[in-house]
Each structure stands twice: as C-alpha cells, then as structure tokens.
Amino acid sequence: MTGESRFRFIAEEVFAIPGRGLVVTGKVEEGTISVGTEVGFTATDGKWNSALVAAIEISRRLVEEAKAGQRASILLEGVRKGQIALGTVLQDVPVAPVAISTTPAQPPPAPVAESSPPTSWGGPIHPSSSSWRTILFIIIGILILLGILYLQGRWDPKKWDPRKRITSVQQSAFSHQQEPVFAES
C-alpha cells in the first residue's frame, strides 16, 4: 500500500469472473490502494485471508491506484466468491490480524480520478459473457421440442433415415389405363 494512512475499503457488491478472480465494488473509506498490492480481510468463515489486487477500475476506466473517497471496483486474485460478503472490510495486511472498527473514518474530499493506460490483463471489469448460456438454452429448447414431437408420435428416430430420399415418383401400372367411358342412357 502506498501512503501513510491505513487502507480501508467496504464491499458493496461482489461478483466472480471465471478464470480471472473476484470483483469487489465499493468505496475507499481511507488510504490508498494500488495494483499489485496485497489486501487482507476476515472471510465469512471467520478466518483471516489475503488476496492480491490484479486491477482497479474507477468510472469505467482502469487505473493503477484508488484513493480515499473514490468508488472503485477491485479485481482480486486468490480468493473465492463465498469468502467475501457484502459489508466485508478490505484493509492493509497487518503483521497480526487486528479487530476491525465498525465506524468509518471521514474521508477527505474526493480527488479527481486520474486516467492511466490499461493494464496488461486486457479490459474493463465486467461479469462474464452470457452467450454460452444462450446457446445452451437454444439446444435445450430444440431437445424439448424433439421430445414433444416424439411423444406425440410425429417423429420417430428409428424410422428416420436421411439416406432414403424419394428421387422420383414412380407411376403405377394402373395410371396408364384409361378410365372407362360409360354411355349415358
């Protein structure tokens, strides 16, 4: 951590990015946090844990650090979603775990967010794309439709053979005969 004051951040929203880590959104109550530093917290199971800050986003821009008073999203590595709940306090990693104060300190006036070039991980912090879910739902829908057709007797996979196709219409022997003309009486 940089700066003389201790770092304190309260989690307001938590979501996971598969393969990347856990994103914690909230407000920096005091101190400064920067990319590449380690933060500590008391997990939901009551044990002290720490995680590495992989990226920081402020106002949809990747930055290298967040200061007191700023709202930020922090991408953490080395932590699972179930370990951090709403209201969890992230702070400096102390030499030994210390009690966490429940009264937030008054932050100084919020400085203007500084922009910096994106970090190497590649993009803004967003939940994973749901396009794979859409494809999965389409496949499930098709399978349900085929099941309904099968149960109604309109589709039988045993009778269906793509190699059997009617290529021409065969005329029967009776089609060449002329119909008898009956004389009217």
VEXTORRO-233714 format. One record per residue (C-alpha): residue number from 1; residue in three letters; z, x, y. Coordinates in pm, 1 decimal, padded with zeros to 6 digits, always signed. Layout:
% residues N
@num:NUM residuo:ALA zz:Z xx:X yy:Y
...
END
This chain:
% residues 185
@num:1 residuo:MET zz:+00000.0 xx:+00000.0 yy:+00000.0
@num:2 residuo:THR zz:-00061.9 xx:+00113.0 yy:+00349.4
@num:3 residuo:GLY zz:+00166.5 xx:+00069.5 yy:+00648.3
@num:4 residuo:GLU zz:+00543.3 xx:+00093.7 yy:+00683.9
@num:5 residuo:SER zz:+00632.4 xx:-00270.0 yy:+00617.6
@num:6 residuo:ARG zz:+00656.8 xx:-00412.5 yy:+00268.4
@num:7 residuo:PHE zz:+00367.8 xx:-00619.9 yy:+00137.9
@num:8 residuo:ARG zz:+00431.7 xx:-00988.0 yy:+00061.1
@num:9 residuo:PHE zz:+00169.8 xx:-01247.2 yy:-00045.5
@num:10 residuo:ILE zz:+00232.4 xx:-01603.3 yy:-00171.1
@num:11 residuo:ALA zz:-00013.8 xx:-01753.7 yy:-00422.8
@num:12 residuo:GLU zz:-00154.4 xx:-02092.0 yy:-00319.0
@num:13 residuo:GLU zz:-00444.2 xx:-02113.3 yy:-00567.3
@num:14 residuo:VAL zz:-00515.0 xx:-01927.0 yy:-00890.7
@num:15 residuo:PHE zz:-00833.1 xx:-01918.3 yy:-01099.5
@num:16 residuo:ALA zz:-00987.3 xx:-01682.6 yy:-01353.5
@num:17 residuo:ILE zz:-01329.5 xx:-01519.9 yy:-01350.0
@num:18 residuo:PRO zz:-01420.4 xx:-01440.4 yy:-01711.2
@num:19 residuo:GLY zz:-01478.1 xx:-01070.2 yy:-01760.2
@num:20 residuo:ARG zz:-01362.3 xx:-00985.8 yy:-01407.1
@num:21 residuo:GLY zz:-00999.6 xx:-01082.2 yy:-01363.9
@num:22 residuo:LEU zz:-00780.1 xx:-01333.4 yy:-01187.9
@num:23 residuo:VAL zz:-00827.3 xx:-01451.2 yy:-00829.4
@num:24 residuo:VAL zz:-00519.1 xx:-01540.0 yy:-00626.4
@num:25 residuo:THR zz:-00576.2 xx:-01713.4 yy:-00293.8
@num:26 residuo:GLY zz:-00308.7 xx:-01740.2 yy:-00025.4
@num:27 residuo:LYS zz:-00170.8 xx:-01586.4 yy:+00290.6
@num:28 residuo:VAL zz:-00049.7 xx:-01232.9 yy:+00352.8
@num:29 residuo:GLU zz:+00302.1 xx:-01301.2 yy:+00480.4
@num:30 residuo:GLU zz:+00383.9 xx:-00942.1 yy:+00575.2
@num:31 residuo:GLY zz:+00249.8 xx:-00591.3 yy:+00536.7
@num:32 residuo:THR zz:-00097.9 xx:-00480.2 yy:+00431.6
@num:33 residuo:ILE zz:-00282.8 xx:-00479.0 yy:+00101.0
@num:34 residuo:SER zz:-00591.5 xx:-00273.6 yy:+00020.5
@num:35 residuo:VAL zz:-00840.9 xx:-00247.0 yy:-00265.9
@num:36 residuo:GLY zz:-00728.9 xx:-00011.0 yy:-00543.2
@num:37 residuo:THR zz:-00354.9 xx:-00057.2 yy:-00492.3
@num:38 residuo:GLU zz:-00105.5 xx:-00198.6 yy:-00738.5
@num:39 residuo:VAL zz:+00095.7 xx:-00514.8 yy:-00672.1
@num:40 residuo:GLY zz:+00396.1 xx:-00647.9 yy:-00859.5
@num:41 residuo:PHE zz:+00519.4 xx:-00998.6 yy:-00933.1
@num:42 residuo:THR zz:+00759.5 xx:-01189.7 yy:-01151.4
@num:43 residuo:ALA zz:+00546.6 xx:-01371.2 yy:-01411.7
@num:44 residuo:THR zz:+00602.9 xx:-01728.2 yy:-01526.0
@num:45 residuo:ASP zz:+00788.9 xx:-01596.5 yy:-01831.3
@num:46 residuo:GLY zz:+01040.7 xx:-01422.5 yy:-01601.1
@num:47 residuo:LYS zz:+00922.5 xx:-01067.8 yy:-01672.6
@num:48 residuo:TRP zz:+00820.4 xx:-00819.8 yy:-01405.3
@num:49 residuo:ASN zz:+00445.9 xx:-00737.8 yy:-01415.2
@num:50 residuo:SER zz:+00198.2 xx:-00546.0 yy:-01206.4
@num:51 residuo:ALA zz:-00177.1 xx:-00570.4 yy:-01151.6
@num:52 residuo:LEU zz:-00449.9 xx:-00370.2 yy:-00980.6
@num:53 residuo:VAL zz:-00628.1 xx:-00510.9 yy:-00672.8
@num:54 residuo:ALA zz:-01002.0 xx:-00494.6 yy:-00755.8
@num:55 residuo:ALA zz:-01140.1 xx:-00678.3 yy:-00449.0
@num:56 residuo:ILE zz:-01027.7 xx:-00866.0 yy:-00138.5
@num:57 residuo:GLU zz:-01218.4 xx:-01147.1 yy:+00032.9
@num:58 residuo:ILE zz:-01142.0 xx:-01287.0 yy:+00377.4
@num:59 residuo:SER zz:-01355.2 xx:-01566.4 yy:+00527.0
@num:60 residuo:ARG zz:-01617.1 xx:-01523.3 yy:+00251.4
@num:61 residuo:ARG zz:-01654.6 xx:-01151.3 yy:+00329.4
@num:62 residuo:LEU zz:-01546.2 xx:-00862.3 yy:+00113.9
@num:63 residuo:VAL zz:-01305.7 xx:-00631.4 yy:+00293.2
@num:64 residuo:GLU zz:-01112.6 xx:-00320.8 yy:+00199.1
@num:65 residuo:GLU zz:-00775.4 xx:-00448.7 yy:+00322.7
@num:66 residuo:ALA zz:-00591.3 xx:-00760.5 yy:+00436.9
@num:67 residuo:LYS zz:-00314.8 xx:-00763.5 yy:+00696.6
@num:68 residuo:ALA zz:-00020.8 xx:-00991.7 yy:+00772.1
@num:69 residuo:GLY zz:-00124.2 xx:-01337.1 yy:+00891.5
@num:70 residuo:GLN zz:-00464.5 xx:-01336.5 yy:+00720.4
@num:71 residuo:ARG zz:-00567.6 xx:-01582.0 yy:+00449.2
@num:72 residuo:ALA zz:-00726.3 xx:-01391.0 yy:+00162.2
@num:73 residuo:SER zz:-00848.9 xx:-01410.8 yy:-00195.4
@num:74 residuo:ILE zz:-00739.8 xx:-01116.3 yy:-00408.0
@num:75 residuo:LEU zz:-00913.4 xx:-01026.8 yy:-00735.8
@num:76 residuo:LEU zz:-00655.2 xx:-00881.3 yy:-00974.4
@num:77 residuo:GLU zz:-00722.1 xx:-00683.3 yy:-01292.3
@num:78 residuo:GLY zz:-00473.5 xx:-00650.6 yy:-01578.1
@num:79 residuo:VAL zz:-00323.8 xx:-00997.9 yy:-01552.7
@num:80 residuo:ARG zz:-00383.6 xx:-01332.2 yy:-01730.2
@num:81 residuo:LYS zz:-00403.5 xx:-01674.0 yy:-01564.5
@num:82 residuo:GLY zz:-00087.1 xx:-01803.2 yy:-01729.5
@num:83 residuo:GLN zz:+00120.3 xx:-01523.3 yy:-01576.5
@num:84 residuo:ILE zz:+00074.6 xx:-01633.9 yy:-01214.3
@num:85 residuo:ALA zz:+00157.0 xx:-01986.0 yy:-01093.7
@num:86 residuo:LEU zz:+00138.8 xx:-02148.1 yy:-00751.9
@num:87 residuo:GLY zz:+00409.9 xx:-02004.0 yy:-00531.4
@num:88 residuo:THR zz:+00424.7 xx:-01668.9 yy:-00712.1
@num:89 residuo:VAL zz:+00502.8 xx:-01388.1 yy:-00470.5
@num:90 residuo:LEU zz:+00294.3 xx:-01070.9 yy:-00494.1
@num:91 residuo:GLN zz:+00460.4 xx:-00765.9 yy:-00340.3
@num:92 residuo:ASP zz:+00479.4 xx:-00388.2 yy:-00343.4
@num:93 residuo:VAL zz:+00564.1 xx:-00238.2 yy:-00679.3
@num:94 residuo:PRO zz:+00923.9 xx:-00120.7 yy:-00633.2
@num:95 residuo:VAL zz:+01085.5 xx:+00158.2 yy:-00830.7
@num:96 residuo:ALA zz:+01301.9 xx:-00108.6 yy:-00996.9
@num:97 residuo:PRO zz:+01249.5 xx:-00486.9 yy:-00978.6
@num:98 residuo:VAL zz:+01429.3 xx:-00648.7 yy:-00688.7
@num:99 residuo:ALA zz:+01520.8 xx:-01007.5 yy:-00606.3
@num:100 residuo:ILE zz:+01253.1 xx:-01195.9 yy:-00418.2
@num:101 residuo:SER zz:+01355.0 xx:-01362.2 yy:-00094.5
@num:102 residuo:THR zz:+01251.0 xx:-01728.0 yy:-00061.3
@num:103 residuo:THR zz:+01234.7 xx:-01722.3 yy:+00319.9
@num:104 residuo:PRO zz:+00905.9 xx:-01586.7 yy:+00451.6
@num:105 residuo:ALA zz:+00911.9 xx:-01340.9 yy:+00737.1
@num:106 residuo:GLN zz:+00746.3 xx:-01432.8 yy:+01067.4
@num:107 residuo:PRO zz:+00403.5 xx:-01265.4 yy:+01066.7
@num:108 residuo:PRO zz:+00266.6 xx:-01101.3 yy:+01379.0
@num:109 residuo:PRO zz:-00034.7 xx:-01264.7 yy:+01547.0
@num:110 residuo:ALA zz:-00333.7 xx:-01266.7 yy:+01312.2
@num:111 residuo:PRO zz:-00576.7 xx:-00984.4 yy:+01388.2
@num:112 residuo:VAL zz:-00949.7 xx:-01046.8 yy:+01374.8
@num:113 residuo:ALA zz:-01091.0 xx:-00978.8 yy:+01027.3
@num:114 residuo:GLU zz:-01283.7 xx:-00657.2 yy:+01011.8
@num:115 residuo:SER zz:-01602.6 xx:-00656.8 yy:+00810.9
@num:116 residuo:SER zz:-01684.9 xx:-00374.2 yy:+00577.9
@num:117 residuo:PRO zz:-01966.2 xx:-00310.9 yy:+00334.0
@num:118 residuo:PRO zz:-01934.2 xx:-00485.9 yy:-00003.5
@num:119 residuo:THR zz:-01751.4 xx:-00303.3 yy:-00276.9
@num:120 residuo:SER zz:-01919.2 xx:-00190.6 yy:-00595.8
@num:121 residuo:TRP zz:-01832.4 xx:-00494.0 yy:-00809.4
@num:122 residuo:GLY zz:-02118.0 xx:-00694.8 yy:-00661.8
@num:123 residuo:GLY zz:-02041.4 xx:-01017.2 yy:-00479.7
@num:124 residuo:PRO zz:-01806.0 xx:-01273.6 yy:-00336.6
@num:125 residuo:ILE zz:-01518.0 xx:-01404.7 yy:-00543.5
@num:126 residuo:HIS zz:-01622.3 xx:-01740.0 yy:-00692.6
@num:127 residuo:PRO zz:-01546.5 xx:-01926.0 yy:-01015.0
@num:128 residuo:SER zz:-01790.2 xx:-01866.9 yy:-01299.1
@num:129 residuo:SER zz:-02120.7 xx:-02049.6 yy:-01303.6
@num:130 residuo:SER zz:-02127.0 xx:-02374.0 yy:-01496.8
@num:131 residuo:SER zz:-02493.0 xx:-02358.8 yy:-01600.1
@num:132 residuo:TRP zz:-02395.2 xx:-02274.3 yy:-01957.9
@num:133 residuo:ARG zz:-02183.0 xx:-02589.6 yy:-01964.2
@num:134 residuo:THR zz:-02480.7 xx:-02797.9 yy:-01852.6
@num:135 residuo:ILE zz:-02694.5 xx:-02656.6 yy:-02132.4
@num:136 residuo:LEU zz:-02415.6 xx:-02722.2 yy:-02382.1
@num:137 residuo:PHE zz:-02384.4 xx:-03086.0 yy:-02266.8
@num:138 residuo:ILE zz:-02761.8 xx:-03136.1 yy:-02298.5
@num:139 residuo:ILE zz:-02758.5 xx:-03002.1 yy:-02655.7
@num:140 residuo:ILE zz:-02460.4 xx:-03222.7 yy:-02744.7
@num:141 residuo:GLY zz:-02639.7 xx:-03523.7 yy:-02592.6
@num:142 residuo:ILE zz:-02951.3 xx:-03459.4 yy:-02799.8
@num:143 residuo:LEU zz:-02743.1 xx:-03427.8 yy:-03116.8
@num:144 residuo:ILE zz:-02565.0 xx:-03756.0 yy:-03040.1
@num:145 residuo:LEU zz:-02899.3 xx:-03929.4 yy:-02979.7
@num:146 residuo:LEU zz:-03036.7 xx:-03799.2 yy:-03311.5
@num:147 residuo:GLY zz:-02720.0 xx:-03915.3 yy:-03487.9
@num:148 residuo:ILE zz:-02757.1 xx:-04265.9 yy:-03344.7
@num:149 residuo:LEU zz:-03123.9 xx:-04280.0 yy:-03449.9
@num:150 residuo:TYR zz:-03028.4 xx:-04162.0 yy:-03799.5
@num:151 residuo:LEU zz:-02754.2 xx:-04424.0 yy:-03835.2
@num:152 residuo:GLN zz:-02996.0 xx:-04697.3 yy:-03725.4
@num:153 residuo:GLY zz:-03247.3 xx:-04584.1 yy:-03986.7
@num:154 residuo:ARG zz:-03515.4 xx:-04495.6 yy:-03730.3
@num:155 residuo:TRP zz:-03506.2 xx:-04125.1 yy:-03806.2
@num:156 residuo:ASP zz:-03471.7 xx:-03965.6 yy:-04146.4
@num:157 residuo:PRO zz:-03490.5 xx:-03585.3 yy:-04153.5
@num:158 residuo:LYS zz:-03576.0 xx:-03594.6 yy:-04526.8
@num:159 residuo:LYS zz:-03895.0 xx:-03790.0 yy:-04462.0
@num:160 residuo:TRP zz:-03998.5 xx:-03593.7 yy:-04157.7
@num:161 residuo:ASP zz:-04238.9 xx:-03309.4 yy:-04232.8
@num:162 residuo:PRO zz:-04424.1 xx:-03152.0 yy:-03938.0
@num:163 residuo:ARG zz:-04695.2 xx:-03017.9 yy:-04172.6
@num:164 residuo:LYS zz:-04803.1 xx:-03369.4 yy:-04272.2
@num:165 residuo:ARG zz:-05013.7 xx:-03495.6 yy:-03991.1
@num:166 residuo:ILE zz:-05280.8 xx:-03757.9 yy:-04010.3
@num:167 residuo:THR zz:-05601.0 xx:-03587.2 yy:-03900.2
@num:168 residuo:SER zz:-05848.2 xx:-03867.1 yy:-03968.9
@num:169 residuo:VAL zz:-05842.5 xx:-04230.2 yy:-04052.3
@num:170 residuo:GLN zz:-05977.4 xx:-04298.6 yy:-04400.0
@num:171 residuo:GLN zz:-06177.7 xx:-04610.9 yy:-04443.7
@num:172 residuo:SER zz:-06102.1 xx:-04825.4 yy:-04739.0
@num:173 residuo:ALA zz:-06365.7 xx:-04948.1 yy:-04984.6
@num:174 residuo:PHE zz:-06327.6 xx:-05297.8 yy:-04853.5
@num:175 residuo:SER zz:-06415.8 xx:-05210.0 yy:-04498.6
@num:176 residuo:HIS zz:-06788.7 xx:-05168.5 yy:-04584.5
@num:177 residuo:GLN zz:-06823.2 xx:-05515.9 yy:-04728.0
@num:178 residuo:GLN zz:-06936.8 xx:-05786.7 yy:-04501.3
@num:179 residuo:GLU zz:-06736.1 xx:-06093.9 yy:-04468.9
@num:180 residuo:PRO zz:-06892.2 xx:-06393.3 yy:-04641.0
@num:181 residuo:VAL zz:-07059.7 xx:-06638.6 yy:-04415.8
@num:182 residuo:PHE zz:-06969.4 xx:-06990.6 yy:-04500.5
@num:183 residuo:ALA zz:-07219.0 xx:-07258.8 yy:-04430.7
@num:184 residuo:GLU zz:-07095.3 xx:-07539.3 yy:-04233.5
@num:185 residuo:SER zz:-07141.5 xx:-07871.5 yy:-04392.5
END
